[in-house]
Amino acid sequence: MDFRTLEEAHQTWQEIRVIGRTIERKGKKYHMVGMTLADEAKLYILEPYEESEHGRRRRKGIRNHRRILKEQGNPDVCYLHCSDIYLGKERLQVQGGSSGPLMDSFLDYGNVQLFLAMMSAGWVVPEWLKHMAWERLQLVTLEIADRQTLPNVSEKTPVTIRHRPDPIQHILEKTVTLTVGKSRSFRFLDHSGDSVACYINRVTLIDVWNELEEQFNHPRYTEGLSPEQLQQVKRNCFEALEQSCPKGMCYVGIEYECSKDMSLQFYSKEYLRSRPEEHRGSSALLGMRLKPDRATGTHGLPLRGSVIETAVPPDTVKIPAELFFAFEKVEEWEEQV
């Protein structure tokens, strides 16, 4: 412990607002603590925390990509994906957020300072929360857009929360062999036991280097960069790309339809068997997305795209793969507090 640690943790706020509202839903309790304003406005919510089932099952030994993907699971963070919060008639637009278990922040003096500052501003810790161990809690921090001041709030102020949940991830692990230039169809059982048809319209090889070069030729990606800065960015990107997809290699693009409203994610068998150190880099560098040219496929269903981010030679024909994830869409909904 030294003073530099305290200096880095020290925070000051222009305004603090206590909300102090407990929410009960599905047998669990959540607590909206309050808001702060400094460089930006933030809203803080305490949630119950329990290590995921996959996390509890982690074993010693070699961890390949299949195992890592299965251990990730769906994060149980209820309020991280809110889109708007209304305090009375005041709309708070959420532009981002973060969350983390409090058990990881015993030495996070910034969190301690936050809770003490809220108490000084009038926050009364509810009885059910007073003796709850930090190991059983997580703190959600929501970033609020475009606020120069914080709204006034009282015990009678109505609170409305608009939820925009991420799709729910379901593991399938269904083997499927893809053939470049060919279409095919198959069925799989989803999480609810329903038989779902998947129609693959097209399998293509993507020249990732060419895709990246085209991005750098588009004004949207180069606006505000000097020629020297652009060259440096390009150099960094291509050096990183070389690690995951050497020049001359390709990624695999899949255009598909699904008889149920869900998105699918495919991986190659090679990737799932490999360990992380064997696949350095990431196509996240490009934000690789495959957007089909048409809205609907050959069966009149929405046409979607998926990219297998494993480098393959340009003469590849067959790709042993798996339909690994299905993502179930969750509709937006509102909650009155």
Buried (B, 14 or more C-beta within 10 A) or exposed (E): EEEEEEEEBEEEBEBBBBBBBEBEEEEEBBBBBBBBBEEEBBBBBBBBBEEBEBEEEEEEEEEBBBBEBBBEBEEBBBBBBBEBBBBBEEBBBBEEBEBBBBBBBEEBBEBEBBBEBBEEBEBEBBEEEEEBEBEEBBBBBBBBEEBEEBBEBEEEBEBBBBBEBEBEBBBBBBEBEBEBEEBBBBEBEBEEEEEBBBBBBBBBBBBBBEEBEEBBEEEEEBEEBEEEEBEEBBEEBBEBBBEBBEEEBBBBBBBBBBBBEBBBBBBBBBBBEBEEEEBEBBBEBBEBEBEBEEEEBBEEBBBBBBBBBBBBEEEBEEBEBBBBBBBBEEEEEEBEB
